[in-house]
Amino acid sequence: MHKRLFIPGPVEVRPDILEKMGTPMIGHRSKAASALQAGIADKLRVLMATENVILLSTSSGSGLMEGAIRSCTRRRAAVFSIGAFGERWYKMATANAVPADLFSVEPGRATLPEHVEAALATGKYDLVTVTHNETATGVMNPVEGIAEVLRRHPDVVWCVDAVSSLGGARIDVDRLGIDVCITSTQKCLGLPPGMALCSVSQKAYHAAEQVPHRGLYFDFVELYKYVTEKESQYPSTPSLAHMYALDHQLDRILAEGPEARFARHHAMAERVRGWARERFALFADPEHLSETVTCIANTRGIDVSALNRALGEAGYEISNGYGALKDRTFRIAHMGDATPADIDGLLAAIDAVLAQGGTR
Ligand SMILES: *Cc1c(COP(=O)(O)O)cnc(C)c1O
């Protein structure tokens, strides 16, 4: 039996989108491929509220994260981490010999504007990375306040990991002044994994031009030049299957309307939070709760694997805690094309398992 996924990626994918993945191939240097890629970029610009250049990458989101920090750090990066995915950005920097410092908070807490201000006041950094939505802890960072800090440091390139939030929560890239905003297909966009995308500002591009060793596959200068100078083409062969599906899904997303989509995510989040507060507790700082994934503190000490096994028999799958939080928490993702009614069905199924004592 297929288990409906309520894990923070990959998410459940609608049948019409899976069908688009099977569209017959075209040459990747054709005019048709250029038109497909340009159309996707136009639609993404609407969703991201930006006029910046859009890059697509045949990789998961991590590829563009690594490409961004490697390509755009001229002197030194300040990496703000609130969990596993923030730390990943630091590991990418060190693995690529990019000078970087890690600024962490306790799990469940957010990166605050004053943390960013304190680091930038040293004058040591010309690139900042922030996780918009930390999937490991269910925290959504206050990017509005962080944006105000970055505005006072106009030479700093601001990179945002929006992998588990773009398409599920508002991120107005240009209003916030985000230079590189990155996401993957398999989370709030509701597609299969295998493609990543980002917006790139001219500032980020000009920063990258000054960096001598940017790697090759994820070289932001090369990618940017192909897209802007060669009719939305890519240096290597992209996943056209994903592009067909993404193009179709972006039409659906814009038809639903970004506002309505974000409101739907908020409604799902509120249902899960209410349920979790009554039965367990929320793990994250209540002032910075994620709109797309809820991390629940396992206050009853249930066996999360047993819960998931029992849920599997009912046709559902949720997620255990991430890394060190594996048994102390569990996570319910409410992202992509799921509906509040789907969430109600899931929560009822969990209640049934809890009532039957299937978690001891
Ligand atoms: C899933 C996730 C990633 C990693 O994305 P991939 O597409 O698996 O490379 C990075 N950051 C966050 C916040 C995520 O949720």
The ligand as an SDF file (V2000), in Angstrom:
LIG
                    3D

 15 15  0  0  0  0  0  0  0  0999 V2000
   15.5540   19.4320    2.8110 C   0  0  0  0  0  0  0  0  0  0  0  0
   16.3500   20.6160    3.2160 C   0  0  0  0  0  0  0  0  0  0  0  0
   17.6190   20.8650    2.6800 C   0  0  0  0  0  0  0  0  0  0  0  0
   18.2950   19.9110    1.7660 C   0  0  0  0  0  0  0  0  0  0  0  0
   17.6890   19.9370    0.5480 O   0  0  0  0  0  0  0  0  0  0  0  0
   18.0060   18.8180   -0.5310 P   0  0  0  0  0  0  0  0  0  0  0  0
   17.0620   19.1910   -1.6190 O   0  0  0  0  0  0  0  0  0  0  0  0
   17.7040   17.4980    0.1250 O   0  0  0  0  0  0  0  0  0  0  0  0
   19.4250   18.9570   -0.8950 O   0  0  0  0  0  0  0  0  0  0  0  0
   18.2600   22.0330    3.0250 C   0  0  0  0  0  0  0  0  0  0  0  0
   17.7040   22.8870    3.8760 N   0  0  0  0  0  0  0  0  0  0  0  0
   16.4980   22.6830    4.4250 C   0  0  0  0  0  0  0  0  0  0  0  0
   15.9500   23.6920    5.3650 C   0  0  0  0  0  0  0  0  0  0  0  0
   15.7890   21.5370    4.1130 C   0  0  0  0  0  0  0  0  0  0  0  0
   14.5940   21.3120    4.6600 O   0  0  0  0  0  0  0  0  0  0  0  0
  1  2  1  0
  2  3  1  0
  2 14  2  0
  3  4  1  0
  3 10  2  0
  4  5  1  0
  5  6  1  0
  6  7  2  0
  6  8  1  0
  6  9  1  0
 10 11  1  0
 11 12  2  0
 12 13  1  0
 12 14  1  0
 14 15  1  0
M  END
$$$$
